Amino acid sequence: MTSTNQNSEKVNLAFTKQSLIYDEYEKSNNILEWMRQQVYNAALNFLKPGDKILELNSGTGTDALYFAKLGFEVLCTDLSDGMVEKISEKIKKENPGNRIRILQCSYTELDKLSDEKFDFIFSNFGGLNCINDLTEVTRHFPNLLNENGKVCLVIMPTVCPWEIIQIIKFNFKFAFRRFNKFGADANVEGVSFKTYYFSYKKIKSALGSNFKIIYKQGLAVFTPIPQMENFIKKHPHFVKLLQKLDEMFSKHFPFNLVGDHLIIIAEYNSTIKNK
């Protein structure tokens, strides 16, 4: 089994390489842009004016700049050398004032922030799937959140309908890769590392008894996953219909428990133990 440190080194290298091309790739992928907007729609329902945001796995800074332009203060954290450099370049170019700060660190090292408090912790697009034990991250949350603060985690779950359906092409390894408890091999820019998938039950358990789930939504339940670029280009009108179905049903059971990602929002209360 790959150790956490070994996997972190590979993740750093992989996403440093990806930092050079990621923004252009997203601009060319309508599904990724649509997915990001779905995340924003969910998060903004629970953010209040003046909230202070801690962002984990900040990537190239797309989300940080979005929130900063809306007036929120954001502390970006990321492990990747390349992603941190890209965020710095964007801040210089777009000049969001003093609303964005950067700290290069792993989300397992959030004890470095023990003197700070936040209103909202945000992690987008499966960054947390690069670790096999979510509690290595979530154990820090109570020390970082103000009372009734919230976390918004966008995590890849174990059940993704568009991957499972690949059994019709006899691609069994891909169809069932998310069910491997030892993780699946991912390849980003020629670098291989382990990716781990989490059911809603495991995500809730990792957050602990002082967090109450207040929102959950499947992301790309009916809509094809972003990697299915050929299908998306060949069937644009059909894909738009599928996106409408997602927007109508993905917040409701059972569709809010499956998809390419889950959007999970939970509220912290230091005195109440939630079952």
C-alpha angles and dihedrals in degrees: 000000000000112000120235092247093050092048091048091054091051092046090052092052094044096050093041087060092044092051089075094062109018100097093050090047092053092049088056094047114075093188093058091050091048091048092051091052090052089054091049092050090054096044095048090057088067103034119096127204110275095022117153113225129206109199121200122203090008096184114191092346099257094134095041091054091046092054094040091055088055089056102262123135111234133193108199119207126183137156097215120096091208096048092050090051091049092051090051091052092050093049091053091047100043098032102211090182115237094324096105128060127176131216120177107217143116118262087241088066099058090126083086085076096051093126094055131078127203137192097212134026114200131189119172138196104005102304088140090058089077092077127066097214117047092193089072084071105028094052087074096054100084091056092049102045131081115229110289089013117151140225124209112196122182104196136166110246130208096255118063112164094202091055096044091051088065087084086086086068090046089245092141097158092058094039094057102027093112092062094063105110090202092058134255127266112253125191121205118175091338095310118116123210139150124274122194128201128212134204120223088253092057093046091051091047092050091054090056137215097304092064124080118200106232101169138022131174136171113234117211096001096146096010116086116256115259093253091066091082097149093053091046093052094045096049108032096151093048090049091053089054090051090050089055089053089052092051091050102043112017093090092057132078128299094012092057090067100054140048141091086299138003123224107215121182120184134178124224122225118172095202105042122076110209120205 
